[in-house]
């Protein structure tokens, strides 16, 4: 956001802020008070500027009683802003004035993208990078120039070009994944996040611990409480979803069913307790549920019945 994108009242408020933070004389202060009380739009704009600077701890209250009176106009004005618009304006002030804005505002103002169950989506970034969203994924992308993404749910594939002056960073909770020119997959599963590097290198970090360099062919991760997992050889299944495939190697059947349910709006139920310990290996389609059920039925010698309410019952053949 630039100064040109602000309203006239907001630009005037910024100008007054700059003058009053300097050596404004008594005449200028009276002129400011007249401007402030002359319109609820002026009061709204100045209040936005003041709130932003108060968040940074750098704005004295120069308006006194006049600002308090003007706030009365704001409360009754039809110009009351929504929370998101307030964040956009505050970030715009920071950009226009050349200051680093706080992360909560940065994230709140970011552009949101998501996919539904079974859906995939590809985003092309302004710098030519690409993000592929897997099923049931939600993320935000900074819209004010920072190469920052917040992955909030699900799984995404990142292919980005390295720029030492403007590093690309994926944030998951308190965890940070910073690229060094790479392709990598990030998956949030319950309370754990797994990062698998296919090409290049990333720096993985959590608060209070040294950054971990993760190179191609390796994976690592962290838990929601900030525990960092040591690197290991990347699972062959990482990123296979991009080809519409799930790969399992001796995985417990309940886990296989849980993964399949990420792609299909169904509920699996095991009716026989002995199936809880059965392991499964093989390739399964993320899009064709019937094919996946047929693979399971043949491989497990199991009986699979679909109810009309979206429940799939799996039982051992007698």
JOPEWO-V151727 format. One record per residue. N is the residue number from 1. SS is DSSP state (H for helix, E for strand, L for the rest). PHI is phi as a letter, one per 30 degrees, with the letter a starting at -180 (999 if undefined). BURIAL is + if it has 24 or more other C-alpha atoms within 12 Angstrom, else -. Layout:
# JOPEWO-V151727
<<N | SS | PHI | BURIAL> <N | SS | PHI | BURIAL>>
This chain:
# JOPEWO-V151727
<<1 | L | 999 | -> <2 | L | c | -> <3 | H | d | -> <4 | H | d | -> <5 | H | d | -> <6 | L | d | +> <7 | L | d | -> <8 | H | d | -> <9 | H | d | +> <10 | H | d | +> <11 | H | d | +> <12 | H | d | +> <13 | H | d | +> <14 | H | d | +> <15 | H | d | +> <16 | H | d | +> <17 | H | e | +> <18 | H | d | -> <19 | H | d | -> <20 | H | d | +> <21 | L | d | -> <22 | L | c | -> <23 | L | c | -> <24 | L | d | -> <25 | L | d | -> <26 | H | d | -> <27 | H | d | -> <28 | H | d | -> <29 | H | d | -> <30 | H | d | -> <31 | H | d | -> <32 | H | d | +> <33 | H | d | +> <34 | H | d | -> <35 | H | d | +> <36 | H | d | +> <37 | H | d | +> <38 | L | d | -> <39 | L | a | +> <40 | H | d | +> <41 | H | d | +> <42 | H | d | +> <43 | H | d | +> <44 | H | d | +> <45 | H | d | +> <46 | H | d | +> <47 | H | d | +> <48 | H | d | +> <49 | H | d | +> <50 | H | d | +> <51 | H | d | +> <52 | H | d | +> <53 | H | d | +> <54 | H | d | -> <55 | H | d | -> <56 | L | c | -> <57 | L | i | -> <58 | L | b | -> <59 | L | b | -> <60 | L | d | -> <61 | L | d | -> <62 | L | c | +> <63 | L | c | +> <64 | H | h | -> <65 | H | d | -> <66 | H | d | +> <67 | H | d | +> <68 | H | d | -> <69 | H | d | -> <70 | H | d | +> <71 | H | d | +> <72 | H | d | -> <73 | H | d | +> <74 | H | d | +> <75 | H | d | -> <76 | L | c | -> <77 | L | d | -> <78 | L | d | -> <79 | L | d | -> <80 | L | e | -> <81 | L | c | -> <82 | L | d | -> <83 | H | e | -> <84 | H | d | -> <85 | H | d | -> <86 | H | d | +> <87 | H | d | +> <88 | H | d | +> <89 | H | d | +> <90 | H | d | +> <91 | H | d | +> <92 | H | d | +> <93 | H | e | +> <94 | H | d | +> <95 | H | d | +> <96 | H | d | +> <97 | H | c | -> <98 | L | i | -> <99 | L | c | -> <100 | L | d | -> <101 | L | c | +> <102 | L | d | -> <103 | H | e | -> <104 | H | e | -> <105 | H | d | +> <106 | H | e | +> <107 | H | d | +> <108 | H | d | +> <109 | L | d | +> <110 | L | d | +> <111 | E | d | +> <112 | E | c | -> <113 | E | b | +> <114 | E | a | +> <115 | L | b | +> <116 | L | d | -> <117 | L | e | +> <118 | L | i | +> <119 | L | c | +> <120 | L | b | +> <121 | E | a | +> <122 | E | c | -> <123 | E | c | +> <124 | E | c | -> <125 | L | d | +> <126 | L | d | -> <127 | L | d | -> <128 | L | j | -> <129 | L | d | -> <130 | E | b | +> <131 | E | b | +> <132 | E | c | +> <133 | E | c | +> <134 | L | d | +> <135 | L | e | +> <136 | L | h | +> <137 | L | c | +> <138 | E | b | +> <139 | E | b | +> <140 | E | b | +> <141 | E | b | +> <142 | L | e | +> <143 | L | c | +> <144 | L | b | +> <145 | L | j | +> <146 | L | d | +> <147 | L | d | +> <148 | E | b | +> <149 | E | b | +> <150 | E | c | +> <151 | E | c | +> <152 | E | c | +> <153 | E | a | +> <154 | L | j | +> <155 | E | a | +> <156 | E | b | +> <157 | E | c | +> <158 | E | b | +> <159 | E | b | +> <160 | E | b | +> <161 | L | c | +> <162 | L | d | +> <163 | L | b | -> <164 | L | d | -> <165 | L | d | -> <166 | L | b | -> <167 | L | d | +> <168 | L | c | +> <169 | E | b | +> <170 | E | c | +> <171 | E | c | +> <172 | E | b | +> <173 | L | h | +> <174 | L | d | +> <175 | E | d | +> <176 | E | b | +> <177 | E | b | +> <178 | E | c | +> <179 | E | d | +> <180 | L | b | +> <181 | L | i | +> <182 | E | a | +> <183 | E | b | +> <184 | E | a | +> <185 | E | c | +> <186 | E | b | +> <187 | E | b | +> <188 | E | c | +> <189 | E | b | +> <190 | L | h | -> <191 | L | c | -> <192 | E | b | +> <193 | E | c | +> <194 | E | c | +> <195 | E | c | +> <196 | E | c | +> <197 | E | c | +> <198 | E | c | +> <199 | E | b | +> <200 | L | i | +> <201 | E | a | +> <202 | E | b | +> <203 | E | c | +> <204 | E | c | +> <205 | E | b | +> <206 | L | b | +> <207 | L | e | -> <208 | L | i | -> <209 | L | b | -> <210 | L | d | -> <211 | L | d | -> <212 | E | c | +> <213 | E | d | +> <214 | E | b | +> <215 | E | c | +> <216 | L | e | +> <217 | L | j | +> <218 | E | c | +> <219 | E | b | +> <220 | E | a | +> <221 | E | a | +> <222 | E | a | +> <223 | E | c | +> <224 | L | d | -> <225 | L | d | -> <226 | L | j | -> <227 | L | d | -> <228 | E | c | +> <229 | E | d | +> <230 | E | d | -> <231 | E | d | +> <232 | E | b | -> <233 | E | d | -> <234 | L | d | +> <235 | L | d | +> <236 | L | d | -> <237 | L | d | +> <238 | L | d | +> <239 | L | i | +> <240 | H | d | +> <241 | H | e | +> <242 | H | d | +> <243 | H | c | -> <244 | L | i | +> <245 | E | b | +> <246 | E | c | +> <247 | E | c | +> <248 | E | b | +> <249 | E | b | -> <250 | E | h | -> <251 | E | c | -> <252 | E | e | -> <253 | H | e | +> <254 | H | e | +> <255 | H | d | +> <256 | H | d | +> <257 | H | d | +> <258 | H | d | -> <259 | H | d | +> <260 | H | d | +> <261 | H | d | +> <262 | L | d | +> <263 | L | c | +> <264 | L | b | +> <265 | L | d | +> <266 | L | b | +> <267 | E | b | +> <268 | E | c | +> <269 | E | b | +> <270 | E | c | +> <271 | L | c | -> <272 | L | b | -> <273 | H | d | -> <274 | H | d | -> <275 | H | d | +> <276 | H | d | -> <277 | H | c | -> <278 | L | d | +> <279 | E | c | -> <280 | E | b | +> <281 | E | b | -> <282 | E | k | -> <283 | E | c | +> <284 | E | b | +> <285 | E | d | +> <286 | L | d | +> <287 | L | c | +> <288 | L | c | -> <289 | H | d | +> <290 | H | d | -> <291 | H | d | -> <292 | H | d | +> <293 | H | d | +> <294 | H | d | -> <295 | H | d | -> <296 | H | d | +> <297 | H | d | -> <298 | H | d | -> <299 | H | d | -> <300 | H | c | +> <301 | L | h | -> <302 | E | c | +> <303 | E | c | +> <304 | E | b | +> <305 | E | b | +> <306 | E | c | -> <307 | L | d | -> <308 | L | d | -> <309 | L | c | -> <310 | L | j | -> <311 | E | c | -> <312 | E | c | +> <313 | E | c | +> <314 | E | b | +> <315 | E | b | +> <316 | E | d | -> <317 | L | d | -> <318 | L | d | ->>
